[in-house]
Amino acid sequence: MSDQMTPKNPPKPPSAAQTREVRLKAALKANMGRRKQQARARKTPEDTGNNENKGQ
Protein backbone atom coordinates (compact mmCIF):
# COMPACT_ATOMS: atom_id res chain seq x y z
CA MET A 1 0.00 0.00 0.00
CA SER A 2 2.94 2.34 0.53
CA ASP A 3 3.70 2.01 -3.20
CA GLN A 4 0.43 3.76 -3.99
CA MET A 5 1.18 6.61 -1.62
CA THR A 6 4.57 7.56 -3.05
CA PRO A 7 4.83 8.28 -6.78
CA LYS A 8 7.53 6.36 -8.63
CA ASN A 9 8.30 9.22 -11.00
CA PRO A 10 8.39 12.83 -9.84
CA PRO A 11 6.05 15.18 -11.74
CA LYS A 12 7.52 16.47 -14.97
CA PRO A 13 7.98 20.21 -15.42
CA PRO A 14 5.56 21.73 -17.94
CA SER A 15 6.66 21.56 -21.55
CA ALA A 16 7.61 24.64 -23.54
CA ALA A 17 4.25 24.61 -25.32
CA GLN A 18 2.37 24.48 -22.03
CA THR A 19 4.34 27.33 -20.48
CA ARG A 20 3.85 29.39 -23.65
CA GLU A 21 0.11 28.75 -23.55
CA VAL A 22 -0.12 29.81 -19.91
CA ARG A 23 1.94 32.94 -20.59
CA LEU A 24 -0.16 33.90 -23.61
CA LYS A 25 -3.38 33.29 -21.70
CA ALA A 26 -2.24 35.64 -18.93
CA ALA A 27 -1.17 38.30 -21.45
CA LEU A 28 -4.51 38.09 -23.24
CA LYS A 29 -6.41 38.44 -19.98
CA ALA A 30 -4.36 41.50 -19.02
CA ASN A 31 -4.83 43.02 -22.47
CA MET A 32 -8.60 42.53 -22.35
CA GLY A 33 -8.70 44.15 -18.92
CA ARG A 34 -6.83 47.20 -20.24
CA ARG A 35 -9.13 47.44 -23.27
CA LYS A 36 -12.24 47.31 -21.09
CA GLN A 37 -10.82 49.97 -18.80
CA GLN A 38 -10.02 52.19 -21.80
CA ALA A 39 -13.53 51.70 -23.20
CA ARG A 40 -15.05 52.69 -19.85
CA ALA A 41 -12.79 55.77 -19.70
CA ARG A 42 -13.85 56.82 -23.21
CA LYS A 43 -17.52 56.32 -22.44
CA THR A 44 -17.56 58.50 -19.31
CA PRO A 45 -16.50 61.85 -20.88
CA GLU A 46 -18.97 61.41 -23.75
CA ASP A 47 -21.84 60.98 -21.33
CA THR A 48 -20.98 64.16 -19.41
CA GLY A 49 -20.26 66.10 -22.62
CA ASN A 50 -23.61 65.18 -24.18
CA ASN A 51 -25.52 66.40 -21.13
CA GLU A 52 -23.96 69.87 -21.43
CA ASN A 53 -24.82 70.20 -25.12
CA LYS A 54 -28.47 69.17 -24.71
CA GLY A 55 -29.40 72.51 -23.16
CA GLN A 56 -28.06 74.51 -26.12
Contacts in CASP RR format, 6 or more apart in sequence:
PFRMAT RR
TARGET T0000
AUTHOR 0000-0000-0000
METHOD contacts of the structure
MODEL  1
MSDQMTPKNPPKPPSAAQTREVRLKAALKANMGRRKQQARARKTPEDTGN
NENKGQ
14 22 0 8 1.000
END
